[in-house]
Amino acid sequence: MSSSSPRVFCHGHCPALPAAHVPRSRLLDLLRKPRRLRLLRAPAGYGKSTLLSECLQSLPAGQVRVWIGFGGQALSMERFCAHLARALGCESLDRASLRRLLEERREPLWLVLDDYPQHACAEMDEWVDDLLAQPDLPLQLLVSSRQRPAWNLPRLLLEDQLLELDARELAFTRDEFDALASRLDGHPAPRAAERIWRDTHGWCAGACLSLLALRDGSDATAWLRGFLQRELLGRLDAAEQAALASIAHLPKVSETLCDQLWEGQGGGAMFRSLLQKQSLLQPVPAREGWYQLLPAFVPALRELADKATLGRLQLHACRILGRLGEVDDAIDMALGAGQPEVAVSFMDRLGLDWLLTEDHMKQLLDWRRNLPAELMESTPRLIFQNTRALLFSWRLDEAQVCLDRLGNYLPQPSAARNIRLLANWQALHGAVQGLRGNAAAAREHCQAALGWLGDSDGRAALLCHFTLGRVAMASGQPEEARRLMQAALELARREECLASEVLVNCDLIRLELLAGEHQRAAVLLDESLHLVERSGRQHDLLLCRLLLLRGEIHLLRGALPAGEEVLLDAVRHARSAADPFILHGCLCLAEIAAMRGEHDRARSLLDEAERHMHCARILPFCYEGTLQMFGMRLLARQGDWQRVLRMARDEEVDATRLPPLHVPSLRQRCQFLQALAELGSGQHAQGWARLEALRQTCERLQFRNVASLVQRAFGWLDSECRSSGGTAVECQAGPDAGLQRALQNWLTPAPAECSRAEPAVMPEKEPDSLLTRREVSVLKLLADGLSNEEVGASLYISLNTVKTHTKKINSKLGVNRRTQAIMRAKAMGILA
């Protein structure tokens, strides 16, 4: 509001609420708490006035309330006193008389000073400050402003008499935004609503204008431009307006950048002034001193920039960003200015760790798609960077082609440089071979590279140890895998590479889960998440990997809602990072759908996972077997054993190759499903024989999780045979329709390898559905230390019945003793 005449409301009146008003009860609850000062400080459009009006309207009848709206304009003390006195039903009073009037009141006065100006008159500030210093004054003061007033706020804070809400608290939550969208447009298009939410970051006015424009089919930018002109630009001078329009063309801005960008023109001071005037510049998370404009404002502001000087300014800003170490932003600026050669020169400066942080892998792949290969692969360093990006994206054919271009840079000027280049080539070539399942080639090249890599090649040595560790894990050598991964972990820490440390931890977690060490895996997972959170930066790729692990552990425990929530979050991070592990997020969500009997949705999620792989141009070897296994599991849940068998027989397995390193027990899990299908289709002898062979294989490879799954299958089958009056030998002899039906409903909740790719066959109900309710009751009492006789007395069952339940519990859990059963049940979440 720009009028010099204040808006005054009294006698219970206050500004009307908008027609599509969304209550913010979380903030109203805060405003109702007794404080001498409630200060709402934020840029224009954050609903400060609306919230204050809502607060006054919620007061009990009879409460005296006065509203004085400054409109951001200074008001003399004399005029203020006159307006307030009239609102209280008095003649015009001077400041001293007005203060006495307030002191003599019996009932509190709720006084709102709306849009309090940045430069209020000194007398006014002094008078308000004096009132706030009086603890017993019957005054409830509520103030909205774009800046902190010049009052003694620290003293109020120390006395716990200050409530201050800034833009972060005042912004809409997602629930509030969704409620607004529903009121304005009923059912807005989800993608459009998501875009508006992302662009406005909860900014109330921007969200409302954009949603109204969406509903009416009008131009949101035009509405936002009008809001800008009235509420923001009108309070800036011409130089500040021009600077803000230029800033809209920059990815982010700081005082130092502005000082150098407008050298000799007071750029730094101008930036400080814009910050002080709350020009919708928001801090960049975890980047102290850096700010960026709300995305919703950018198009409207960009139109105001001087087109004649814009290209030169962008190129200048690009070079400054590069000097300040903001290389990825410098690259984007150079590309935006039509200078790909300059952009590539900046790319050549990027460290190898850069690729694994934030959304940089996606950025590099975008640059690779949009720029000529001769530019993107114009130096050995760029070739290494591009190869790593392709390798982490499972685009292995492209990675090999890119890596082979290193031959263009041989020979190097010296023998030492030749050796170093070739050793780095071998490290990457070994990693590619490992991901292709070629264990011998991976070992040969990685071990050879380690013999030549020097102290300055720590990242390449780390990659070698990492690759060798994963190959050892998939080969059934857990101790060797652990030794190699610990070496990789030490290198990552010495190189201060958080991303590499967390990725190594992910495979150590997988190794623990494969060994059945669930508690150790969970502890390491929590530690890794803490490392990422403590860094203060947005690591989409790392969060994707860790959240997939957490989601699958939830599923192991039968906590389907918690698992689904975490997995959806993991998929979101995977999309942001262009991480191929989105495959496992989709497949785990498909598993949840299948467990709920939503087979069509499960099939749709399998199709979505495959589509992601196709669109990302990923090597089929990396995903086809995993998709096949999940498809078999879905069919098994539906009891379609013949199709499971056909899929298993059609799958050609090259025994000389490892499975994909991210799914080390893939083949054993497929074998398990094939054995179930044979049993389910009446081929009992083959099924039993396959299970026995699989148990021996898992024990040899030390895949204890899968071995435990097989052991429990044996226990369950034996129990089913005995309950039907037969023996295990008789069950193997011929088909049994009852067994086939029961088998369809038995998909054991394995203490699985629960790595990102390999959740176990999960229970269809809750975590204790593996055991009957009575068996869980028996087990809980045994865990409490009761004897068999005491358990029988507690449950009113005979001693023989208790012993029968105990045997079934041990059989289903794949253990031999009571203590083992209790520990196993706790690990699986059956017992707390």
VOTOR-907206 format. One record per residue (C-alpha): y, z, x. Coordinates in steps of 0.1 Angstrom, whole numbers, padded with zeros to 4 digits, always signed. Layout:
BEGIN
YZX...
END
This chain:
BEGIN
+0000+0000+0000+0033-0010+0016+0059+0002-0009+0085+0027+0004+0083+0046-0029+0055+0071-0029+0030+0072-0057+0029+0106-0073+0003+0119-0098+0003+0153-0113-0007+0173-0145-0043+0164-0139-0038+0127-0133-0049+0108-0102-0056+0072-0094-0083+0055-0115-0117+0048-0100-0128+0012-0095-0148-0004-0124-0178-0008-0101-0174+0027-0085-0204+0040-0066-0204+0078-0063-0208+0092-0028-0222+0126-0037-0231+0134-0001-0194+0133+0008-0182+0150-0024-0204+0180-0015-0187+0182+0019-0152+0180+0003-0160+0208-0021-0167+0232+0008-0137+0255+0014-0115+0244+0043-0078+0246+0049-0077+0209+0057-0100+0180+0047-0090+0150+0067-0103+0115+0060-0095+0093+0090-0106+0057+0090-0092+0021+0090-0082+0004+0057-0109-0002+0032-0132+0027+0038-0127+0042+0003-0106+0071+0014-0083+0071-0016-0112+0065-0040-0132+0094-0025-0102+0117-0028-0096+0106-0064-0133+0112-0072-0130+0147-0057-0100+0156-0078-0115+0143-0110-0146+0164-0103-0126+0197-0103-0129+0221-0132-0103+0218-0159-0072+0238-0153-0071+0233-0116-0037+0222-0105-0037+0190-0085-0009+0169-0071-0013+0134-0055+0014+0120-0032+0007+0085-0018+0027+0076+0013+0014+0040+0016+0015+0044+0054+0053+0048+0053+0073+0078+0067+0090+0099+0041+0119+0122+0047+0113+0160+0043+0140+0160+0016+0124+0133-0005+0089+0148+0000+0101+0182-0012+0118+0167-0042+0086+0148-0053+0064+0178-0048+0087+0202-0066+0090+0178-0096+0052+0175-0097+0050+0213-0099+0075+0214-0127+0105+0226-0107+0139+0214-0097+0144+0199-0063+0138+0225-0036+0144+0227+0001+0115+0232+0025+0118+0270+0027+0120+0274-0011+0090+0251-0015+0070+0271+0009+0078+0303-0009+0068+0287-0042+0034+0278-0027+0030+0313-0012+0036+0329-0046+0011+0309-0065-0019+0327-0080-0041+0297-0085-0048+0273-0056-0030+0240-0055-0051+0209-0047-0026+0187-0028-0035+0151-0017-0014+0133+0009-0028+0098+0007-0023+0072+0035-0003+0096+0056+0017+0076+0081+0011+0073+0118+0047+0081+0126+0057+0108+0100+0090+0124+0104+0089+0154+0128+0102+0178+0102+0074+0168+0078+0047+0173+0105+0061+0207+0115+0062+0219+0078+0026+0208+0072+0015+0224+0105+0032+0256+0095+0014+0257+0061-0020+0251+0078-0014+0281+0101-0014+0304+0070-0049+0315+0063-0041+0331+0029-0020+0303+0015-0034+0292-0019-0034+0256-0009-0063+0231-0007-0049+0202+0014-0067+0168+0014-0053+0141+0036-0062+0104+0042-0048+0086+0072-0056+0059+0097-0048+0081+0126-0050+0118+0134-0017+0135+0123+0002+0154+0149-0009+0188+0137-0027+0216+0154-0062+0203+0146-0080+0220+0175-0069+0254+0162-0083+0246+0128-0115+0233+0143-0119+0265+0163-0114+0285+0131-0139+0264+0112-0111+0253+0088-0112+0216+0095-0134+0190+0078-0128+0156+0093-0146+0125+0081-0143+0092+0100-0154+0056+0094-0190+0064+0103-0193+0091+0076-0172+0072+0051-0191+0039+0054-0216+0031+0027-0252+0041+0033-0277+0014+0026-0286+0031-0007-0249+0031-0017-0245-0005-0007-0276-0015-0028-0262+0004-0058-0229-0014-0055-0247-0048-0052-0267-0040-0083-0236-0030-0103-0216-0061-0092-0243-0087-0094-0274-0072-0110-0299-0089-0086-0282-0106-0057-0302-0129-0035-0319-0106-0010-0310-0126+0021-0274-0129+0010-0272-0092+0004-0288-0085+0037-0263-0107+0055-0234-0089+0038-0248-0055+0047-0252-0067+0084-0217-0081+0086-0199-0052+0069-0217-0023+0085-0210-0003+0054-0173-0011+0053-0165-0005+0016-0138-0030+0009-0156-0058+0029-0189-0051+0011-0172-0052-0023-0152-0083-0017-0181-0102-0002-0204-0092-0031-0178-0103-0057-0174-0136-0039-0212-0140-0039-0213-0133-0076-0185-0156-0085-0193-0184-0060-0159-0181-0043-0149-0180-0006-0154-0145+0008-0134-0154+0039-0103-0162+0018-0105-0128+0000-0110-0110+0033-0081-0129+0049-0059-0117+0020-0070-0082+0025-0063-0085+0062-0028-0098+0057-0018-0070+0033-0036-0040+0047-0038-0046+0085-0018-0075+0099+0014-0064+0081+0014-0032+0101+0011-0051+0135+0038-0069+0154+0034-0106+0163+0019-0100+0197-0007-0077+0184-0016-0101+0156-0021-0129+0181-0041-0106+0204-0064-0096+0175-0069-0132+0165-0079-0140+0201-0102-0110+0203-0121-0124+0173-0133-0152+0196-0147-0127+0221-0182-0110+0219-0166-0076+0228-0134-0062+0243-0122-0034+0265-0089-0022+0279-0098-0036+0313-0107-0070+0299-0074-0072+0279-0054-0061+0309-0068-0090+0330-0069-0115+0301-0032-0110+0294-0022-0101+0329+0015-0093+0332+0018-0092+0294+0007-0056+0289-0027-0065+0276-0041-0030+0282-0013-0013+0264-0016-0038+0235-0053-0030+0232-0046+0007+0231-0021+0001+0204-0046-0018+0183-0071+0010+0187-0045+0035+0177-0036+0015+0146-0073+0014+0135-0076-0024+0136-0112-0024+0126-0124-0023+0162-0157-0004+0164-0173+0011+0196-0202-0009+0209-0233+0015+0209-0241+0029+0243-0214+0009+0260-0185+0033+0267-0151+0017+0266-0163-0014+0249-0154-0024+0213-0161-0052+0189-0146-0064+0156-0165-0059+0123-0184-0092+0119-0171-0096+0083-0136-0100+0096-0143-0124+0124-0141-0157+0105-0108-0148+0088-0092-0137+0121-0105-0167+0141-0085-0190+0118-0053-0174+0130-0059-0180+0167-0038-0205+0187-0061-0235+0190-0041-0251+0218-0048-0222+0242-0082-0210+0228-0105-0230+0252-0086-0218+0283-0086-0182+0271-0124-0183+0264-0131-0196+0299-0109-0170+0314-0125-0143+0294-0159-0156+0304-0151-0152+0341-0137-0117+0336-0168-0106+0317-0189-0119+0346-0168-0099+0371-0172-0068+0349-0210-0071+0349-0212-0083+0313-0232-0113+0324-0250-0121+0291-0218-0121+0272-0202-0143+0299-0230-0168+0294-0224-0169+0257-0187-0173+0262-0192-0202+0287-0216-0219+0263-0191-0214+0234-0164-0230+0256-0186-0260+0263-0193-0252+0299-0231-0251+0304-0229-0254+0342-0208-0222+0343-0232-0205+0319-0262-0214+0341-0244-0201+0372-0241-0167+0354-0278-0169+0344-0288-0171+0380-0272-0137+0386-0294-0120+0359-0318-0094+0372-0355-0096+0363-0352-0064+0343-0326-0079+0320-0352-0100+0303-0370-0069+0288-0340-0051+0274-0322-0054+0241-0328-0089+0226-0325-0108+0259-0359-0125+0257-0348-0141+0225-0315-0151+0240-0331-0167+0270-0355-0187+0249-0325-0198+0227-0307-0210+0259-0338-0227+0271-0341-0246+0238-0304-0257+0238-0299-0266+0274-0314-0293+0296-0344-0282+0317-0328-0294+0349-0301-0268+0344-0323-0240+0332-0347-0245+0362-0321-0254+0388-0329-0225+0412-0361-0206+0422-0346-0174+0406-0341-0192+0373-0376-0206+0374-0390-0171+0379-0369-0158+0350-0379-0186+0327-0416-0183+0336-0415-0146+0328-0399-0152+0295-0425-0178+0286-0453-0156+0299-0442-0126+0277-0439-0150+0248-0475-0162+0253-0463-0198+0258-0487-0201+0288-0489-0239+0291-0451-0240+0293-0450-0211+0317-0474-0229+0341-0454-0261+0340-0422-0242+0347-0438-0223+0375-0452-0254+0391-0416-0267+0395-0412-0242+0424-0428-0269+0445-0394-0287+0444-0380-0259+0465-0406-0261+0493-0404-0259+0522-0378-0232+0526-0356-0230+0557-0378-0204+0573-0415-0194+0574-0406-0160+0560-0388-0174+0530-0417-0198+0525-0442-0169+0524-0420-0149+0500-0416-0178+0476-0453-0185+0476-0462-0148+0471-0439-0146+0441-0455-0178+0428-0490-0163+0432-0479-0131+0413-0468-0151+0383-0497-0175+0385-0521-0146+0385-0504-0131+0355-0507-0165+0336-0544-0167+0345-0550-0131+0333-0535-0139+0299-0557-0170+0298-0587-0147+0302-0595-0160+0337-0603-0127+0354-0615-0141+0388-0584-0163+0392-0561-0135+0381-0576-0111+0406-0576-0136+0434-0539-0146+0431-0526-0111+0423-0544-0095+0452-0534-0122+0476-0497-0118+0465-0498-0081+0471-0508-0088+0507-0476-0108+0513-0449-0093+0490-0423-0073+0508-0402-0042+0499-0376-0064+0482-0402-0079+0458-0410-0047+0439-0409-0065+0405-0435-0090+0416-0457-0063+0430-0454-0044+0397-0465-0075+0378-0495-0078+0400-0506-0042+0395-0500-0045+0358-0520-0077+0355-0549-0063+0375-0549-0031+0355-0551-0050+0322-0579-0072+0336-0598-0041+0347-0594-0025+0312-0607-0056+0294-0636-0058+0320-0648-0023+0312-0635-0006+0343-0613+0022+0329-0610+0042+0361-0599+0012+0381-0575+0002+0353-0560+0037+0353-0555+0036+0391-0538+0002+0390-0516+0011+0360-0505+0043+0377-0495+0023+0407-0475+0000+0385-0460+0030+0368-0449+0044+0401-0433+0011+0411-0415+0008+0378-0400+0043+0384-0390+0036+0420-0374+0003+0409-0356+0023+0380-0370-0002+0355-0373+0016+0322-0386-0014+0303-0415-0019+0328-0423+0018+0328-0426+0018+0290-0447-0014+0289-0471+0001+0314-0473+0032+0293-0482+0011+0263-0513-0001+0281-0521+0034+0293-0519+0045+0257-0543+0017+0247-0566+0027+0275-0567+0063+0262-0574+0052+0227-0602+0029+0239-0617+0059+0256-0613+0080+0224-0587+0103+0239-0564+0102+0208-0544+0134+0216-0535+0122+0251-0525+0089+0237-0503+0105+0211-0486+0127+0237-0479+0097+0260-0466+0077+0230-0441+0105+0221-0429+0107+0257-0424+0069+0258-0404+0069+0226-0383+0097+0240-0376+0076+0271-0364+0047+0250-0343+0069+0227-0327+0088+0257-0316+0055+0272-0291+0051+0244-0296+0013+0243-0312-0009+0217-0346-0020+0231-0361-0041+0204-0391-0053+0224-0400-0018+0236-0395-0002+0202-0417-0030+0186-0446-0022+0210-0443+0016+0206-0439+0016+0169-0469-0007+0165-0490+0019+0183-0475+0047+0162-0482+0028+0130-0518+0022+0139-0523+0059+0148-0510+0067+0114-0535+0044+0099-0563+0059+0119-0555+0092+0102-0554+0076+0068-0516+0081+0064-0511+0047+0048-0475+0052+0035-0463+0065+0069-0482+0038+0087-0467+0010+0065-0432+0023+0070-0435+0024+0108-0452-0010+0109-0424-0026+0088-0399-0012+0113-0420-0026+0142-0420-0061+0126-0382-0059+0123-0378-0051+0160-0403-0079+0168-0382-0104+0150-0351-0093+0168-0368-0096+0202-0388-0128+0195-0419-0107+0205-0452-0123+0198-0466-0089+0190-0453-0095+0156-0488-0109+0151-0502-0073+0152-0476-0060+0129-0485-0086+0102-0522-0080+0107-0519-0042+0104-0499-0046+0072-0526-0070+0060-0551-0042+0067-0532-0018+0046-0530-0043+0018-0567-0049+0020-0574-0011+0020-0554-0009-0013-0574-0037-0028-0544-0061-0026-0565-0090-0012-0541-0118-0021-0512-0100-0003-0535-0094+0027-0544-0131+0029-0507-0139+0026-0499-0116+0056-0526-0133+0076-0510-0166+0069-0476-0153+0078-0489-0141+0111-0504-0175+0119-0472-0192+0109-0452-0170+0134-0476-0180+0161-0472-0217+0153-0434-0216+0151-0433-0197+0184-0455-0224+0200-0479-0198+0213-0512-0208+0230-0540-0206+0204-0563-0186+0228-0538-0157+0225-0541-0153+0187-0569-0173+0171-0597-0148+0178-0576-0119+0165-0568-0137+0133-0605-0146+0130-0615-0109+0133-0590-0098+0107-0601-0126+0084-0637-0114+0087-0627-0079+0079-0609-0090+0048-0640-0109+0036-0661-0078+0045-0640-0057+0022-0646-0082-0006-0684-0082+0001-0684-0119+0010-0710-0114+0037-0722-0150+0039-0686-0162+0048-0684-0134+0074-0716-0147+0089-0704-0183+0089-0671-0173+0106-0690-0153+0132-0714-0182+0140-0686-0207+0141-0667-0187+0167-0675-0201+0201-0674-0174+0228-0669-0184+0264-0687-0155+0282-0670-0164+0315-0636-0156+0300-0621-0123+0290-0607-0118+0255-0569-0118+0253-0557-0089+0273-0539-0074+0243-0572-0072+0224-0598-0060+0250-0625-0050+0225-0621-0081+0203-0656-0094+0209-0673-0061+0203-0654-0057+0170-0664-0092+0159-0700-0083+0168-0698-0051+0147-0685-0071+0117-0713-0096+0121-0739-0068+0122-0725-0054+0090-0726-0088+0074-0763-0092+0084-0771-0059+0069-0750-0067+0038-0768-0100+0033-0803-0085+0036-0809-0095+0073-0816-0058+0081-0837-0064+0113-0810-0086+0128-0783-0062+0118-0800-0032+0133-0808-0051+0165-0772-0063+0169-0759-0028+0163-0782-0014+0190-0773-0041+0215-0736-0035+0207-0740+0002+0213-0754-0005+0247-0727-0030+0256-0699-0006+0246-0715+0022+0266-0717-0001+0296-0680-0012+0292-0670+0024+0284-0654+0013+0251-0661+0047+0237-0641+0042+0205-0662+0012+0195-0694+0029+0206-0685+0059+0184-0679+0034+0155-0714+0020+0160-0729+0054+0163-0714+0064+0130-0726+0032+0114-0762+0042+0125-0757+0077+0111-0744+0064+0078-0772+0038+0075-0798+0064+0082-0782+0088+0056-0782+0060+0030-0818+0051+0037-0829+0087+0034-0809+0092+0002-0827+0063-0014-0861+0077-0005-0869+0055+0024-0867+0057+0062-0847+0038+0087-0877+0017+0096-0883+0008+0060-0846-0001+0056-0850-0026+0085-0880-0042+0068-0863-0059+0039-0833-0062+0016-0821-0034-0005-0795-0042-0032-0783-0006-0033-0777-0006+0004-0758-0039+0002-0735-0025-0025-0729+0007-0007-0722-0011+0026-0693-0030+0010-0675+0003+0003-0682+0017+0037-0657+0005+0062-0656+0034+0087-0623+0048+0099-0630+0044+0135-0615+0066+0162-0604+0032+0172-0589+0016+0201-0558+0015+0179-0538-0005+0204-0512-0027+0190-0538-0053+0183-0568-0034+0174-0567-0009+0145-0601+0002+0134-0618-0008+0102-0599+0017+0081-0609+0039+0052-0602+0026+0017-0590+0060+0005-0575+0090+0023-0585+0102+0058-0612+0125+0045-0629+0097+0024-0654+0093+0052-0667+0127+0041-0673+0138+0005-0650+0166-0008-0679+0191-0005-0685+0181+0031-0648+0185+0039-0649+0220+0022-0680+0229+0043-0663+0217+0075-0631+0236+0068-0650+0268+0064-0670+0262+0096-0637+0255+0114-0625+0289+0102-0654+0305+0120-0677+0312+0090-0715+0312+0095-0738+0290+0075-0747+0319+0053-0710+0328+0047-0702+0292+0039-0730+0291+0013-0717+0324-0003-0681+0310-0004-0691+0278-0021-0720+0292-0042-0745+0269-0026-0778+0276-0009-0783+0279+0029-0805+0247+0029-0777+0228+0011-0752+0240+0038-0776+0228+0065-0780+0194+0048-0742+0190+0045-0738+0199+0082-0764+0173+0093-0746+0146+0072-0712+0156+0087-0725+0153+0122-0741+0120+0114-0710+0105+0098-0688+0117+0126-0712+0105+0153-0716+0140+0170-0744+0164+0175-0728+0199+0174-0706+0219+0151-0678+0223+0176-0678+0185+0183-0676+0178+0146-0646+0201+0142-0628+0185+0172-0636+0150+0159-0623+0158+0124-0591+0172+0138-0585+0141+0159-0591+0119+0128-0567+0139+0106-0595+0151+0083-0587+0187+0094-0552+0199+0101
END
